């Protein structure tokens, strides 16, 4: 702000600044302006399907339940993605978590248990029935027993040009349809991107694999 005021108010001084220095000042102001680093969408306007199917390397998902964030047939989309040798890591809430009742009120998701068991059943059915050995090597499911502050989808986290994070922060008692989606690009704000991925990775590493035994379905 001090630099901006300097440019706006000191016209007599600015006339003596070299073109090189003027360019540098503009670069500083551009770097300080973070407005274009994050896009904010209403739930119905974010293009989750397009972002998912256009991934190139890896998709990492951390959420309460997939049914809460996807309005399309995600199983068929996942099958297609795995056929293209794209890694898929899914981290969802354990339906047996002691915190499930608190999660239900935080996320305004009254049927959370039913949604979770249904979601895990669909994923396990896909894993056991539909995937080849090669596709299985790209697919992992884990379950956590804590409270997340948000749903999160991370696309191509190793790619500077394609890396995207979709973040849906939870506001206590606010339904998913009324929440906003924050879309962040790695090329525009790599530090924030990497912090969110590190958070995902820590939870991933501390969450057990979901084995998908038939008796669990």
C-alpha positions in Angstrom: 0.0 0.0 0.0 2.9 2.4 0.8 4.4 1.7 -2.6 1.1 2.2 -4.3 0.5 5.6 -2.6 4.0 6.6 -3.5 3.3 6.0 -7.2 -0.2 7.7 -7.1 0.7 10.8 -5.1 4.3 11.6 -6.1 3.9 12.4 -9.8 6.8 14.9 -9.8 9.1 12.3 -8.3 7.8 9.4 -10.4 8.6 11.3 -13.6 12.3 11.0 -12.7 12.1 7.3 -12.1 13.9 5.3 -14.8 11.7 2.9 -16.9 13.6 0.0 -15.3 12.6 1.0 -11.7 9.0 1.7 -12.8 8.9 -1.8 -14.2 10.3 -3.3 -11.0 7.7 -1.4 -8.8 4.9 -2.7 -11.0 6.3 -6.3 -10.6 6.3 -5.8 -6.8 2.7 -4.6 -6.7 1.7 -7.5 -9.0 3.3 -10.0 -6.7 1.6 -8.5 -3.7 -1.8 -8.8 -5.3 -3.1 -12.3 -4.4 -6.7 -11.8 -5.8 -6.1 -14.1 -8.8 -4.4 -16.9 -6.7 -7.6 -18.4 -5.5 -11.0 -18.8 -7.3 -14.1 -19.1 -5.2 -17.2 -21.0 -6.6 -20.6 -21.9 -5.4 -21.1 -25.7 -5.3 -23.2 -25.8 -8.4 -20.7 -23.8 -10.5 -17.4 -25.6 -9.8 -16.4 -27.9 -12.6 -15.3 -30.9 -10.5 -16.0 -33.4 -13.2 -13.9 -31.6 -15.8 -11.0 -31.2 -13.4 -11.1 -34.9 -12.3 -11.2 -36.3 -15.9 -8.4 -34.0 -17.1 -5.9 -35.0 -14.4 -2.6 -36.3 -15.8 -0.8 -38.1 -13.0 -2.5 -38.4 -9.6 -5.7 -37.5 -7.7 -5.7 -37.3 -3.9 -9.1 -37.0 -2.1 -9.7 -36.3 1.5 -13.4 -35.9 2.5 -16.1 -37.1 4.9 -17.8 -39.1 2.1 -17.5 -39.0 -1.7 -21.3 -38.7 -1.9 -21.1 -35.3 -0.3 -18.7 -33.8 -2.9 -19.6 -35.6 -6.2 -22.9 -35.2 -8.0 -21.9 -37.6 -10.8 -21.3 -41.3 -11.0 -17.8 -41.2 -9.5 -17.3 -45.0 -9.7 -17.4 -44.9 -13.5 -15.2 -41.9 -13.6 -12.7 -43.6 -11.3 -12.6 -46.7 -13.5 -11.8 -44.5 -16.5 -9.1 -42.7 -14.7 -7.4 -45.8 -13.5 -7.4 -47.3 -17.0 -5.3 -44.3 -17.9 -2.6 -45.2 -15.3 -3.5 -42.2 -13.0 -2.9 -42.8 -9.3 -6.0 -42.4 -7.1 -5.8 -42.0 -3.4 -9.0 -41.8 -1.4 -9.1 -40.9 2.3 -12.6 -40.9 3.9 -14.0 -41.0 7.3 -14.2 -44.3 9.1 -17.9 -45.1 9.7 -16.9 -46.6 13.1 -15.1 -43.4 14.3 -16.0 -42.2 17.8 -16.2 -38.7 16.4 -18.8 -39.5 13.8 -21.6 -37.8 15.7 -19.6 -34.6 16.0 -18.7 -34.8 12.3 -22.4 -35.1 11.5 -23.3 -31.8 13.2 -20.2 -30.0 11.9 -20.9 -30.9 8.3 -24.7 -30.8 8.5 -24.7 -34.3 7.1 -27.4 -36.2 9.0 -27.1 -39.5 7.0 -23.3 -39.6 7.3 -23.1 -43.2 8.5 -25.3 -44.5 5.7 -23.4 -42.5 3.2 -20.0 -43.7 4.4 -21.0 -47.4 4.4 -22.6 -47.1 0.9 -19.5 -45.2 -0.4 -17.1 -47.8 0.9 -19.2 -50.6 -0.5 -19.1 -49.0 -4.0 -15.4 -48.5 -3.8 -14.7 -52.0 -2.6 -17.0 -53.5 -5.2 -15.1 -51.6 -7.9 -11.8 -52.7 -6.4 -12.7 -56.4 -6.1 -14.8 -56.9 -9.2 -13.8 -54.3 -11.8 -10.1 -53.5 -11.6 -7.2 -55.3 -13.2 -4.0 -56.1 -11.3 -2.3 -53.1 -13.0 -5.2 -50.8 -12.1 -5.2 -52.0 -8.5 -1.6 -50.9 -8.2 -2.7 -47.3 -8.8 -5.6 -47.3 -6.3 -5.6 -47.0 -2.5 -8.4 -46.4 0.1 -7.7 -45.3 3.7 -10.0 -44.3 6.5 -9.4 -41.7 9.2 -10.9 -41.3 12.7 -10.4 -37.6 13.3 -12.2 -34.4 12.2 -11.2 -32.7 9.0 -11.6 -28.9 8.6 -12.5 -29.4 4.9 -13.1 -31.7 2.0 -10.1 -31.6 -0.4 -9.2 -32.8 -3.9 -5.6 -32.5 -5.0 -4.9 -32.9 -8.7 -1.4 -33.6 -10.1 0.5 -32.2 -7.0 3.9 -32.7 -8.6 3.0 -30.7 -11.7 3.7 -27.0 -11.6 1.5 -26.3 -14.6 -1.4 -28.7 -13.8 -1.5 -28.8 -10.0 -4.9 -27.8 -8.6 -6.5 -28.0 -5.2 -10.3 -27.9 -4.6 -11.0 -27.0 -1.0 -14.5 -27.0 0.7 -14.1 -25.6 4.2 -16.7 -26.7 6.8 -18.7 -24.1 8.5 -20.5 -25.5 11.5 -24.1 -26.4 10.7 -23.9 -25.1 7.1 -25.1 -27.7 4.5 -22.8 -28.7 1.6 -25.0 -27.0 -1.0 -24.5 -23.6 0.7 -20.7 -23.9 1.2 -18.1 -22.5 -1.2 -15.3 -24.3 -3.1 -11.9 -22.6 -3.2 -9.8 -23.5 -6.2 -6.1 -23.0 -5.9 -3.4 -23.4 -8.6 0.1 -24.5 -7.8 1.6 -22.3 -10.5 0.0 -19.2 -8.8 0.6 -20.0 -5.2 3.0 -23.0 -4.7 3.6 -22.4 -1.0 -0.1 -22.6 0.0 -0.6 -25.6 -2.4 2.3 -27.5 -0.8 1.2 -26.7 2.7 -2.2 -28.3 2.0 -0.7 -31.3 0.3 1.6 -31.8 3.3 -1.5 -31.8 5.6 -3.1 -34.4 3.4 0.1 -36.5 3.4 0.3 -36.4 7.2 -3.2 -37.6 7.6 -2.7 -40.2 4.9 0.3 -41.6 6.6 -1.5 -41.9 9.9 -4.6 -43.6 8.5 -4.9 -47.4 8.0 -5.6 -49.1 4.7 -9.2 -50.2 4.1 -8.8 -53.8 3.3 -12.2 -54.3 1.5 -12.8 -57.8 2.8 -16.2 -59.1 1.8 -17.4 -59.2 5.4 -16.8 -55.5 5.6 -19.3 -54.8 2.8 
